[in-house]
Amino acid sequence: MRKLFAILSVFCLIGLTACDASQTNLRKAGYATIQAYNATAPLALAYAQQPSADPDIKASIKTASADAMKVITPLGTDLQSSTPLTALEVSAATAAVAALQAQIATETVK
């Protein structure tokens, strides 16, 4: 019985350590995603303020930026309050920032 308890204790400790490492990685990814948005947002604003800005691209960038904010804001709140993150939450924010970056890149290839 003691051996069984010892083995279960070790497995629980390993499981908790794995969860902690997973949260650490998710938090790092969350902060990196927010930093990427913070680096991208001024580019979107600069493009939108150009007199020669294509209205269609400008609208697409505005939509992509709003979509990114919908997932970035709760992510930032969770990071500040130390609420556990989910991989889905972080990947949704990452995808939204990537979509915004893609919309901005659309203009740079013209």
PDB file as gemmi writes it, atoms N, CA and C in Angstrom:
CRYST1    1.000    1.000    1.000  90.00  90.00  90.00 P 1                      
ATOM      1  N   MET A   1       0.817  -1.188   0.000  1.00  0.00           N  
ATOM      2  CA  MET A   1       0.000   0.000   0.000  1.00  0.00           C  
ATOM      3  C   MET A   1       0.868   1.262   0.000  1.00  0.00           C  
ATOM      4  N   ARG A   2       1.927   1.243   0.779  1.00  0.00           N  
ATOM      5  CA  ARG A   2       2.819   2.402   0.821  1.00  0.00           C  
ATOM      6  C   ARG A   2       3.477   2.625  -0.537  1.00  0.00           C  
ATOM      7  N   LYS A   3       3.834   1.517  -1.200  1.00  0.00           N  
ATOM      8  CA  LYS A   3       4.465   1.656  -2.514  1.00  0.00           C  
ATOM      9  C   LYS A   3       3.478   2.265  -3.506  1.00  0.00           C  
ATOM     10  N   LEU A   4       2.244   1.806  -3.447  1.00  0.00           N  
ATOM     11  CA  LEU A   4       1.223   2.345  -4.337  1.00  0.00           C  
ATOM     12  C   LEU A   4       1.021   3.840  -4.077  1.00  0.00           C  
ATOM     13  N   PHE A   5       0.958   4.214  -2.814  1.00  0.00           N  
ATOM     14  CA  PHE A   5       0.804   5.624  -2.462  1.00  0.00           C  
ATOM     15  C   PHE A   5       1.997   6.445  -2.951  1.00  0.00           C  
ATOM     16  N   ALA A   6       3.191   5.900  -2.785  1.00  0.00           N  
ATOM     17  CA  ALA A   6       4.404   6.599  -3.226  1.00  0.00           C  
ATOM     18  C   ALA A   6       4.401   6.775  -4.743  1.00  0.00           C  
ATOM     19  N   ILE A   7       4.003   5.733  -5.454  1.00  0.00           N  
ATOM     20  CA  ILE A   7       3.956   5.805  -6.917  1.00  0.00           C  
ATOM     21  C   ILE A   7       2.916   6.829  -7.371  1.00  0.00           C  
ATOM     22  N   LEU A   8       1.735   6.803  -6.754  1.00  0.00           N  
ATOM     23  CA  LEU A   8       0.700   7.774  -7.109  1.00  0.00           C  
ATOM     24  C   LEU A   8       1.141   9.200  -6.782  1.00  0.00           C  
ATOM     25  N   SER A   9       1.841   9.368  -5.682  1.00  0.00           N  
ATOM     26  CA  SER A   9       2.350  10.696  -5.316  1.00  0.00           C  
ATOM     27  C   SER A   9       3.326  11.212  -6.359  1.00  0.00           C  
ATOM     28  N   VAL A  10       4.196  10.340  -6.840  1.00  0.00           N  
ATOM     29  CA  VAL A  10       5.166  10.731  -7.862  1.00  0.00           C  
ATOM     30  C   VAL A  10       4.442  11.118  -9.149  1.00  0.00           C  
ATOM     31  N   PHE A  11       3.447  10.329  -9.551  1.00  0.00           N  
ATOM     32  CA  PHE A  11       2.695  10.652 -10.762  1.00  0.00           C  
ATOM     33  C   PHE A  11       1.954  11.984 -10.626  1.00  0.00           C  
ATOM     34  N   CYS A  12       1.380  12.244  -9.467  1.00  0.00           N  
ATOM     35  CA  CYS A  12       0.697  13.523  -9.247  1.00  0.00           C  
ATOM     36  C   CYS A  12       1.678  14.682  -9.321  1.00  0.00           C  
ATOM     37  N   LEU A  13       2.845  14.508  -8.745  1.00  0.00           N  
ATOM     38  CA  LEU A  13       3.861  15.553  -8.779  1.00  0.00           C  
ATOM     39  C   LEU A  13       4.312  15.817 -10.215  1.00  0.00           C  
ATOM     40  N   ILE A  14       4.507  14.756 -10.972  1.00  0.00           N  
ATOM     41  CA  ILE A  14       4.900  14.903 -12.380  1.00  0.00           C  
ATOM     42  C   ILE A  14       3.789  15.605 -13.162  1.00  0.00           C  
ATOM     43  N   GLY A  15       2.548  15.228 -12.896  1.00  0.00           N  
ATOM     44  CA  GLY A  15       1.418  15.850 -13.575  1.00  0.00           C  
ATOM     45  C   GLY A  15       1.313  17.330 -13.270  1.00  0.00           C  
ATOM     46  N   LEU A  16       1.495  17.700 -12.015  1.00  0.00           N  
ATOM     47  CA  LEU A  16       1.447  19.114 -11.643  1.00  0.00           C  
ATOM     48  C   LEU A  16       2.593  19.888 -12.267  1.00  0.00           C  
ATOM     49  N   THR A  17       3.754  19.290 -12.331  1.00  0.00           N  
ATOM     50  CA  THR A  17       4.905  19.944 -12.947  1.00  0.00           C  
ATOM     51  C   THR A  17       4.657  20.155 -14.432  1.00  0.00           C  
ATOM     52  N   ALA A  18       4.076  19.164 -15.087  1.00  0.00           N  
ATOM     53  CA  ALA A  18       3.782  19.281 -16.516  1.00  0.00           C  
ATOM     54  C   ALA A  18       2.762  20.388 -16.766  1.00  0.00           C  
ATOM     55  N   CYS A  19       1.748  20.479 -15.922  1.00  0.00           N  
ATOM     56  CA  CYS A  19       0.751  21.540 -16.076  1.00  0.00           C  
ATOM     57  C   CYS A  19       1.383  22.906 -15.862  1.00  0.00           C  
ATOM     58  N   ASP A  20       2.255  23.003 -14.881  1.00  0.00           N  
ATOM     59  CA  ASP A  20       2.921  24.270 -14.602  1.00  0.00           C  
ATOM     60  C   ASP A  20       3.781  24.697 -15.789  1.00  0.00           C  
ATOM     61  N   ALA A  21       4.515  23.755 -16.365  1.00  0.00           N  
ATOM     62  CA  ALA A  21       5.353  24.074 -17.528  1.00  0.00           C  
ATOM     63  C   ALA A  21       4.480  24.475 -18.712  1.00  0.00           C  
ATOM     64  N   SER A  22       3.350  23.804 -18.866  1.00  0.00           N  
ATOM     65  CA  SER A  22       2.438  24.125 -19.957  1.00  0.00           C  
ATOM     66  C   SER A  22       1.896  25.548 -19.795  1.00  0.00           C  
ATOM     67  N   GLN A  23       1.497  25.918 -18.586  1.00  0.00           N  
ATOM     68  CA  GLN A  23       1.009  27.276 -18.330  1.00  0.00           C  
ATOM     69  C   GLN A  23       2.103  28.309 -18.584  1.00  0.00           C  
ATOM     70  N   THR A  24       3.320  27.972 -18.195  1.00  0.00           N  
ATOM     71  CA  THR A  24       4.439  28.890 -18.434  1.00  0.00           C  
ATOM     72  C   THR A  24       4.603  29.139 -19.923  1.00  0.00           C  
ATOM     73  N   ASN A  25       4.552  28.079 -20.703  1.00  0.00           N  
ATOM     74  CA  ASN A  25       4.688  28.217 -22.161  1.00  0.00           C  
ATOM     75  C   ASN A  25       3.515  28.989 -22.764  1.00  0.00           C  
ATOM     76  N   LEU A  26       2.308  28.721 -22.275  1.00  0.00           N  
ATOM     77  CA  LEU A  26       1.140  29.447 -22.776  1.00  0.00           C  
ATOM     78  C   LEU A  26       1.231  30.932 -22.421  1.00  0.00           C  
ATOM     79  N   ARG A  27       1.698  31.238 -21.222  1.00  0.00           N  
ATOM     80  CA  ARG A  27       1.836  32.636 -20.811  1.00  0.00           C  
ATOM     81  C   ARG A  27       2.888  33.346 -21.667  1.00  0.00           C  
ATOM     82  N   LYS A  28       3.999  32.668 -21.930  1.00  0.00           N  
ATOM     83  CA  LYS A  28       5.033  33.257 -22.797  1.00  0.00           C  
ATOM     84  C   LYS A  28       4.463  33.528 -24.188  1.00  0.00           C  
ATOM     85  N   ALA A  29       3.723  32.557 -24.718  1.00  0.00           N  
ATOM     86  CA  ALA A  29       3.118  32.723 -26.045  1.00  0.00           C  
ATOM     87  C   ALA A  29       2.080  33.846 -26.031  1.00  0.00           C  
ATOM     88  N   GLY A  30       1.335  33.949 -24.948  1.00  0.00           N  
ATOM     89  CA  GLY A  30       0.348  35.022 -24.825  1.00  0.00           C  
ATOM     90  C   GLY A  30       0.995  36.395 -24.824  1.00  0.00           C  
ATOM     91  N   TYR A  31       2.057  36.543 -24.041  1.00  0.00           N  
ATOM     92  CA  TYR A  31       2.775  37.825 -24.018  1.00  0.00           C  
ATOM     93  C   TYR A  31       3.391  38.137 -25.384  1.00  0.00           C  
ATOM     94  N   ALA A  32       3.941  37.125 -26.045  1.00  0.00           N  
ATOM     95  CA  ALA A  32       4.540  37.330 -27.371  1.00  0.00           C  
ATOM     96  C   ALA A  32       3.478  37.767 -28.382  1.00  0.00           C  
ATOM     97  N   THR A  33       2.297  37.197 -28.276  1.00  0.00           N  
ATOM     98  CA  THR A  33       1.208  37.557 -29.182  1.00  0.00           C  
ATOM     99  C   THR A  33       0.775  39.005 -28.966  1.00  0.00           C  
ATOM    100  N   ILE A  34       0.673  39.401 -27.711  1.00  0.00           N  
ATOM    101  CA  ILE A  34       0.295  40.785 -27.411  1.00  0.00           C  
ATOM    102  C   ILE A  34       1.380  41.747 -27.891  1.00  0.00           C  
ATOM    103  N   GLN A  35       2.631  41.375 -27.723  1.00  0.00           N  
ATOM    104  CA  GLN A  35       3.727  42.214 -28.222  1.00  0.00           C  
ATOM    105  C   GLN A  35       3.676  42.328 -29.744  1.00  0.00           C  
ATOM    106  N   ALA A  36       3.347  41.230 -30.410  1.00  0.00           N  
ATOM    107  CA  ALA A  36       3.232  41.265 -31.873  1.00  0.00           C  
ATOM    108  C   ALA A  36       2.104  42.206 -32.291  1.00  0.00           C  
ATOM    109  N   TYR A  37       0.995  42.160 -31.572  1.00  0.00           N  
ATOM    110  CA  TYR A  37      -0.104  43.081 -31.882  1.00  0.00           C  
ATOM    111  C   TYR A  37       0.335  44.527 -31.652  1.00  0.00           C  
ATOM    112  N   ASN A  38       1.004  44.771 -30.533  1.00  0.00           N  
ATOM    113  CA  ASN A  38       1.463  46.132 -30.219  1.00  0.00           C  
ATOM    114  C   ASN A  38       2.461  46.653 -31.248  1.00  0.00           C  
ATOM    115  N   ALA A  39       3.204  45.762 -31.878  1.00  0.00           N  
ATOM    116  CA  ALA A  39       4.135  46.169 -32.933  1.00  0.00           C  
ATOM    117  C   ALA A  39       3.403  46.381 -34.259  1.00  0.00           C  
ATOM    118  N   THR A  40       2.309  45.674 -34.464  1.00  0.00           N  
ATOM    119  CA  THR A  40       1.570  45.728 -35.721  1.00  0.00           C  
ATOM    120  C   THR A  40       0.559  46.877 -35.765  1.00  0.00           C  
ATOM    121  N   ALA A  41      -0.063  47.177 -34.652  1.00  0.00           N  
ATOM    122  CA  ALA A  41      -1.119  48.196 -34.614  1.00  0.00           C  
ATOM    123  C   ALA A  41      -0.663  49.561 -35.143  1.00  0.00           C  
ATOM    124  N   PRO A  42       0.538  50.042 -34.793  1.00  0.00           N  
ATOM    125  CA  PRO A  42       0.960  51.338 -35.353  1.00  0.00           C  
ATOM    126  C   PRO A  42       1.100  51.316 -36.876  1.00  0.00           C  
ATOM    127  N   LEU A  43       1.465  50.170 -37.435  1.00  0.00           N  
ATOM    128  CA  LEU A  43       1.556  50.060 -38.895  1.00  0.00           C  
ATOM    129  C   LEU A  43       0.174  50.196 -39.527  1.00  0.00           C  
ATOM    130  N   ALA A  44      -0.809  49.565 -38.893  1.00  0.00           N  
ATOM    131  CA  ALA A  44      -2.179  49.657 -39.394  1.00  0.00           C  
ATOM    132  C   ALA A  44      -2.677  51.097 -39.322  1.00  0.00           C  
ATOM    133  N   LEU A  45      -2.399  51.756 -38.230  1.00  0.00           N  
ATOM    134  CA  LEU A  45      -2.819  53.145 -38.069  1.00  0.00           C  
ATOM    135  C   LEU A  45      -2.127  54.053 -39.082  1.00  0.00           C  
ATOM    136  N   ALA A  46      -0.841  53.839 -39.275  1.00  0.00           N  
ATOM    137  CA  ALA A  46      -0.088  54.657 -40.236  1.00  0.00           C  
ATOM    138  C   ALA A  46      -0.650  54.490 -41.643  1.00  0.00           C  
ATOM    139  N   TYR A  47      -0.994  53.260 -42.024  1.00  0.00           N  
ATOM    140  CA  TYR A  47      -1.563  53.042 -43.355  1.00  0.00           C  
ATOM    141  C   TYR A  47      -2.921  53.735 -43.468  1.00  0.00           C  
ATOM    142  N   ALA A  48      -3.746  53.589 -42.441  1.00  0.00           N  
ATOM    143  CA  ALA A  48      -5.092  54.161 -42.488  1.00  0.00           C  
ATOM    144  C   ALA A  48      -5.065  55.684 -42.586  1.00  0.00           C  
ATOM    145  N   GLN A  49      -4.025  56.308 -42.080  1.00  0.00           N  
ATOM    146  CA  GLN A  49      -3.939  57.768 -42.100  1.00  0.00           C  
ATOM    147  C   GLN A  49      -3.375  58.323 -43.408  1.00  0.00           C  
ATOM    148  N   GLN A  50      -2.896  57.449 -44.275  1.00  0.00           N  
ATOM    149  CA  GLN A  50      -2.369  57.915 -45.564  1.00  0.00           C  
ATOM    150  C   GLN A  50      -3.522  58.376 -46.457  1.00  0.00           C  
ATOM    151  N   PRO A  51      -3.365  59.513 -47.118  1.00  0.00           N  
ATOM    152  CA  PRO A  51      -4.425  59.981 -48.017  1.00  0.00           C  
ATOM    153  C   PRO A  51      -4.653  59.032 -49.198  1.00  0.00           C  
ATOM    154  N   SER A  52      -3.613  58.334 -49.607  1.00  0.00           N  
ATOM    155  CA  SER A  52      -3.735  57.444 -50.761  1.00  0.00           C  
ATOM    156  C   SER A  52      -4.130  56.018 -50.373  1.00  0.00           C  
ATOM    157  N   ALA A  53      -4.556  55.816 -49.145  1.00  0.00           N  
ATOM    158  CA  ALA A  53      -4.905  54.469 -48.681  1.00  0.00           C  
ATOM    159  C   ALA A  53      -6.103  53.921 -49.456  1.00  0.00           C  
ATOM    160  N   ASP A  54      -5.966  52.692 -49.918  1.00  0.00           N  
ATOM    161  CA  ASP A  54      -7.046  52.012 -50.628  1.00  0.00           C  
ATOM    162  C   ASP A  54      -8.194  51.773 -49.631  1.00  0.00           C  
ATOM    163  N   PRO A  55      -9.394  52.257 -49.932  1.00  0.00           N  
ATOM    164  CA  PRO A  55     -10.507  52.105 -48.986  1.00  0.00           C  
ATOM    165  C   PRO A  55     -10.845  50.648 -48.660  1.00  0.00           C  
ATOM    166  N   ASP A  56     -10.711  49.755 -49.646  1.00  0.00           N  
ATOM    167  CA  ASP A  56     -11.011  48.343 -49.399  1.00  0.00           C  
ATOM    168  C   ASP A  56     -10.002  47.731 -48.432  1.00  0.00           C  
ATOM    169  N   ILE A  57      -8.722  48.018 -48.667  1.00  0.00           N  
ATOM    170  CA  ILE A  57      -7.682  47.486 -47.781  1.00  0.00           C  
ATOM    171  C   ILE A  57      -7.805  48.124 -46.405  1.00  0.00           C  
ATOM    172  N   LYS A  58      -8.108  49.401 -46.388  1.00  0.00           N  
ATOM    173  CA  LYS A  58      -8.287  50.114 -45.124  1.00  0.00           C  
ATOM    174  C   LYS A  58      -9.419  49.467 -44.308  1.00  0.00           C  
ATOM    175  N   ALA A  59     -10.521  49.138 -44.967  1.00  0.00           N  
ATOM    176  CA  ALA A  59     -11.648  48.485 -44.291  1.00  0.00           C  
ATOM    177  C   ALA A  59     -11.261  47.090 -43.807  1.00  0.00           C  
ATOM    178  N   SER A  60     -10.500  46.363 -44.625  1.00  0.00           N  
ATOM    179  CA  SER A  60     -10.053  45.022 -44.231  1.00  0.00           C  
ATOM    180  C   SER A  60      -9.132  45.079 -43.021  1.00  0.00           C  
ATOM    181  N   ILE A  61      -8.244  46.064 -43.013  1.00  0.00           N  
ATOM    182  CA  ILE A  61      -7.328  46.227 -41.876  1.00  0.00           C  
ATOM    183  C   ILE A  61      -8.114  46.596 -40.620  1.00  0.00           C  
ATOM    184  N   LYS A  62      -9.101  47.470 -40.773  1.00  0.00           N  
ATOM    185  CA  LYS A  62      -9.921  47.876 -39.624  1.00  0.00           C  
ATOM    186  C   LYS A  62     -10.675  46.681 -39.052  1.00  0.00           C  
ATOM    187  N   THR A  63     -11.234  45.853 -39.922  1.00  0.00           N  
ATOM    188  CA  THR A  63     -11.953  44.658 -39.479  1.00  0.00           C  
ATOM    189  C   THR A  63     -11.012  43.674 -38.794  1.00  0.00           C  
ATOM    190  N   ALA A  64      -9.847  43.446 -39.401  1.00  0.00           N  
ATOM    191  CA  ALA A  64      -8.875  42.515 -38.815  1.00  0.00           C  
ATOM    192  C   ALA A  64      -8.378  43.018 -37.463  1.00  0.00           C  
ATOM    193  N   SER A  65      -8.200  44.325 -37.344  1.00  0.00           N  
ATOM    194  CA  SER A  65      -7.758  44.899 -36.073  1.00  0.00           C  
ATOM    195  C   SER A  65      -8.831  44.733 -35.002  1.00  0.00           C  
ATOM    196  N   ALA A  66     -10.078  44.968 -35.358  1.00  0.00           N  
ATOM    197  CA  ALA A  66     -11.180  44.791 -34.403  1.00  0.00           C  
ATOM    198  C   ALA A  66     -11.305  43.330 -33.982  1.00  0.00           C  
ATOM    199  N   ASP A  67     -11.152  42.417 -34.943  1.00  0.00           N  
ATOM    200  CA  ASP A  67     -11.205  40.986 -34.623  1.00  0.00           C  
ATOM    201  C   ASP A  67     -10.074  40.594 -33.681  1.00  0.00           C  
ATOM    202  N   ALA A  68      -8.892  41.153 -33.920  1.00  0.00           N  
ATOM    203  CA  ALA A  68      -7.749  40.850 -33.053  1.00  0.00           C  
ATOM    204  C   ALA A  68      -8.001  41.366 -31.639  1.00  0.00           C  
ATOM    205  N   MET A  69      -8.558  42.552 -31.529  1.00  0.00           N  
ATOM    206  CA  MET A  69      -8.820  43.117 -30.201  1.00  0.00           C  
ATOM    207  C   MET A  69      -9.835  42.290 -29.417  1.00  0.00           C  
ATOM    208  N   LYS A  70     -10.772  41.653 -30.125  1.00  0.00           N  
ATOM    209  CA  LYS A  70     -11.781  40.831 -29.450  1.00  0.00           C  
ATOM    210  C   LYS A  70     -11.150  39.668 -28.692  1.00  0.00           C  
ATOM    211  N   VAL A  71     -10.035  39.145 -29.193  1.00  0.00           N  
ATOM    212  CA  VAL A  71      -9.388  38.017 -28.511  1.00  0.00           C  
ATOM    213  C   VAL A  71      -8.166  38.448 -27.709  1.00  0.00           C  
ATOM    214  N   ILE A  72      -7.550  39.563 -28.085  1.00  0.00           N  
ATOM    215  CA  ILE A  72      -6.374  40.063 -27.356  1.00  0.00           C  
ATOM    216  C   ILE A  72      -6.780  40.617 -25.990  1.00  0.00           C  
ATOM    217  N   THR A  73      -7.895  41.331 -25.935  1.00  0.00           N  
ATOM    218  CA  THR A  73      -8.318  41.961 -24.681  1.00  0.00           C  
ATOM    219  C   THR A  73      -8.551  40.939 -23.569  1.00  0.00           C  
ATOM    220  N   PRO A  74      -9.334  39.869 -23.804  1.00  0.00           N  
ATOM    221  CA  PRO A  74      -9.499  38.880 -22.731  1.00  0.00           C  
ATOM    222  C   PRO A  74      -8.191  38.155 -22.394  1.00  0.00           C  
ATOM    223  N   LEU A  75      -7.349  37.945 -23.410  1.00  0.00           N  
ATOM    224  CA  LEU A  75      -6.054  37.308 -23.159  1.00  0.00           C  
ATOM    225  C   LEU A  75      -5.219  38.179 -22.226  1.00  0.00           C  
ATOM    226  N   GLY A  76      -5.171  39.469 -22.492  1.00  0.00           N  
ATOM    227  CA  GLY A  76      -4.429  40.384 -21.631  1.00  0.00           C  
ATOM    228  C   GLY A  76      -4.980  40.410 -20.214  1.00  0.00           C  
ATOM    229  N   THR A  77      -6.302  40.379 -20.095  1.00  0.00           N  
ATOM    230  CA  THR A  77      -6.936  40.351 -18.773  1.00  0.00           C  
ATOM    231  C   THR A  77      -6.548  39.086 -18.021  1.00  0.00           C  
ATOM    232  N   ASP A  78      -6.585  37.950 -18.710  1.00  0.00           N  
ATOM    233  CA  ASP A  78      -6.207  36.682 -18.072  1.00  0.00           C  
ATOM    234  C   ASP A  78      -4.742  36.677 -17.664  1.00  0.00           C  
ATOM    235  N   LEU A  79      -3.887  37.254 -18.492  1.00  0.00           N  
ATOM    236  CA  LEU A  79      -2.464  37.318 -18.151  1.00  0.00           C  
ATOM    237  C   LEU A  79      -2.238  38.191 -16.921  1.00  0.00           C  
ATOM    238  N   GLN A  80      -2.912  39.316 -16.843  1.00  0.00           N  
ATOM    239  CA  GLN A  80      -2.736  40.222 -15.709  1.00  0.00           C  
ATOM    240  C   GLN A  80      -3.291  39.649 -14.416  1.00  0.00           C  
ATOM    241  N   SER A  81      -4.370  38.888 -14.508  1.00  0.00           N  
ATOM    242  CA  SER A  81      -5.001  38.344 -13.302  1.00  0.00           C  
ATOM    243  C   SER A  81      -4.488  36.951 -12.943  1.00  0.00           C  
ATOM    244  N   SER A  82      -3.521  36.459 -13.694  1.00  0.00           N  
ATOM    245  CA  SER A  82      -2.947  35.117 -13.478  1.00  0.00           C  
ATOM    246  C   SER A  82      -3.981  34.004 -13.615  1.00  0.00           C  
ATOM    247  N   THR A  83      -5.007  34.253 -14.405  1.00  0.00           N  
ATOM    248  CA  THR A  83      -5.991  33.220 -14.707  1.00  0.00           C  
ATOM    249  C   THR A  83      -5.336  32.194 -15.629  1.00  0.00           C  
ATOM    250  N   PRO A  84      -5.561  30.900 -15.396  1.00  0.00           N  
ATOM    251  CA  PRO A  84      -4.968  29.894 -16.285  1.00  0.00           C  
ATOM    252  C   PRO A  84      -5.424  30.098 -17.736  1.00  0.00           C  
ATOM    253  N   LEU A  85      -4.488  29.955 -18.645  1.00  0.00           N  
ATOM    254  CA  LEU A  85      -4.773  30.123 -20.067  1.00  0.00           C  
ATOM    255  C   LEU A  85      -5.050  28.776 -20.709  1.00  0.00           C  
ATOM    256  N   THR A  86      -5.745  28.820 -21.842  1.00  0.00           N  
ATOM    257  CA  THR A  86      -5.937  27.604 -22.628  1.00  0.00           C  
ATOM    258  C   THR A  86      -5.185  27.760 -23.942  1.00  0.00           C  
ATOM    259  N   ALA A  87      -4.816  26.641 -24.511  1.00  0.00           N  
ATOM    260  CA  ALA A  87      -4.121  26.671 -25.799  1.00  0.00           C  
ATOM    261  C   ALA A  87      -5.020  27.288 -26.864  1.00  0.00           C  
ATOM    262  N   LEU A  88      -6.316  27.037 -26.778  1.00  0.00           N  
ATOM    263  CA  LEU A  88      -7.269  27.596 -27.741  1.00  0.00           C  
ATOM    264  C   LEU A  88      -7.293  29.122 -27.665  1.00  0.00           C  
ATOM    265  N   GLU A  89      -7.280  29.654 -26.458  1.00  0.00           N  
ATOM    266  CA  GLU A  89      -7.298  31.110 -26.264  1.00  0.00           C  
ATOM    267  C   GLU A  89      -6.063  31.759 -26.883  1.00  0.00           C  
ATOM    268  N   VAL A  90      -4.906  31.169 -26.623  1.00  0.00           N  
ATOM    269  CA  VAL A  90      -3.656  31.731 -27.140  1.00  0.00           C  
ATOM    270  C   VAL A  90      -3.581  31.571 -28.655  1.00  0.00           C  
ATOM    271  N   SER A  91      -3.986  30.410 -29.165  1.00  0.00           N  
ATOM    272  CA  SER A  91      -3.899  30.204 -30.614  1.00  0.00           C  
ATOM    273  C   SER A  91      -4.896  31.087 -31.362  1.00  0.00           C  
ATOM    274  N   ALA A  92      -6.058  31.352 -30.775  1.00  0.00           N  
ATOM    275  CA  ALA A  92      -7.025  32.252 -31.412  1.00  0.00           C  
ATOM    276  C   ALA A  92      -6.458  33.670 -31.501  1.00  0.00           C  
ATOM    277  N   ALA A  93      -5.806  34.111 -30.439  1.00  0.00           N  
ATOM    278  CA  ALA A  93      -5.192  35.446 -30.449  1.00  0.00           C  
ATOM    279  C   ALA A  93      -4.053  35.504 -31.460  1.00  0.00           C  
ATOM    280  N   THR A  94      -3.254  34.456 -31.506  1.00  0.00           N  
ATOM    281  CA  THR A  94      -2.139  34.406 -32.454  1.00  0.00           C  
ATOM    282  C   THR A  94      -2.654  34.443 -33.893  1.00  0.00           C  
ATOM    283  N   ALA A  95      -3.712  33.696 -34.163  1.00  0.00           N  
ATOM    284  CA  ALA A  95      -4.292  33.672 -35.510  1.00  0.00           C  
ATOM    285  C   ALA A  95      -4.872  35.039 -35.884  1.00  0.00           C  
ATOM    286  N   ALA A  96      -5.496  35.703 -34.929  1.00  0.00           N  
ATOM    287  CA  ALA A  96      -6.075  37.020 -35.207  1.00  0.00           C  
ATOM    288  C   ALA A  96      -4.987  38.048 -35.512  1.00  0.00           C  
ATOM    289  N   VAL A  97      -3.887  37.993 -34.775  1.00  0.00           N  
ATOM    290  CA  VAL A  97      -2.776  38.917 -35.037  1.00  0.00           C  
ATOM    291  C   VAL A  97      -2.150  38.595 -36.392  1.00  0.00           C  
ATOM    292  N   ALA A  98      -2.025  37.320 -36.715  1.00  0.00           N  
ATOM    293  CA  ALA A  98      -1.469  36.928 -38.014  1.00  0.00           C  
ATOM    294  C   ALA A  98      -2.363  37.419 -39.155  1.00  0.00           C  
ATOM    295  N   ALA A  99      -3.673  37.367 -38.957  1.00  0.00           N  
ATOM    296  CA  ALA A  99      -4.599  37.866 -39.983  1.00  0.00           C  
ATOM    297  C   ALA A  99      -4.440  39.373 -40.173  1.00  0.00           C  
ATOM    298  N   LEU A 100      -4.257  40.094 -39.075  1.00  0.00           N  
ATOM    299  CA  LEU A 100      -4.025  41.540 -39.172  1.00  0.00           C  
ATOM    300  C   LEU A 100      -2.723  41.821 -39.910  1.00  0.00           C  
ATOM    301  N   GLN A 101      -1.685  41.080 -39.577  1.00  0.00           N  
ATOM    302  CA  GLN A 101      -0.399  41.258 -40.254  1.00  0.00           C  
ATOM    303  C   GLN A 101      -0.518  40.947 -41.742  1.00  0.00           C  
ATOM    304  N   ALA A 102      -1.310  39.940 -42.086  1.00  0.00           N  
ATOM    305  CA  ALA A 102      -1.504  39.584 -43.494  1.00  0.00           C  
ATOM    306  C   ALA A 102      -2.224  40.707 -44.241  1.00  0.00           C  
ATOM    307  N   GLN A 103      -3.201  41.334 -43.597  1.00  0.00           N  
ATOM    308  CA  GLN A 103      -3.909  42.447 -44.235  1.00  0.00           C  
ATOM    309  C   GLN A 103      -2.972  43.627 -44.479  1.00  0.00           C  
ATOM    310  N   ILE A 104      -2.100  43.886 -43.529  1.00  0.00           N  
ATOM    311  CA  ILE A 104      -1.132  44.976 -43.706  1.00  0.00           C  
ATOM    312  C   ILE A 104      -0.135  44.618 -44.805  1.00  0.00           C  
ATOM    313  N   ALA A 105       0.271  43.363 -44.850  1.00  0.00           N  
ATOM    314  CA  ALA A 105       1.220  42.916 -45.873  1.00  0.00           C  
ATOM    315  C   ALA A 105       0.618  43.016 -47.269  1.00  0.00           C  
ATOM    316  N   THR A 106      -0.701  42.925 -47.377  1.00  0.00           N  
ATOM    317  CA  THR A 106      -1.379  43.054 -48.668  1.00  0.00           C  
ATOM    318  C   THR A 106      -1.011  44.377 -49.326  1.00  0.00           C  
ATOM    319  N   GLU A 107      -0.933  45.423 -48.542  1.00  0.00           N  
ATOM    320  CA  GLU A 107      -0.604  46.741 -49.095  1.00  0.00           C  
ATOM    321  C   GLU A 107       0.866  46.838 -49.468  1.00  0.00           C  
ATOM    322  N   THR A 108       1.735  46.194 -48.722  1.00  0.00           N  
ATOM    323  CA  THR A 108       3.170  46.344 -48.983  1.00  0.00           C  
ATOM    324  C   THR A 108       3.615  45.633 -50.253  1.00  0.00           C  
ATOM    325  N   VAL A 109       2.826  44.678 -50.752  1.00  0.00           N  
ATOM    326  CA  VAL A 109       3.214  43.971 -51.975  1.00  0.00           C  
ATOM    327  C   VAL A 109       2.744  44.696 -53.226  1.00  0.00           C  
ATOM    328  N   LYS A 110       1.964  45.730 -53.080  1.00  0.00           N  
ATOM    329  CA  LYS A 110       1.486  46.488 -54.253  1.00  0.00           C  
ATOM    330  C   LYS A 110       2.578  47.354 -54.810  1.00  0.00           C  
TER     331      LYS A 110                                                      
END                                                                             
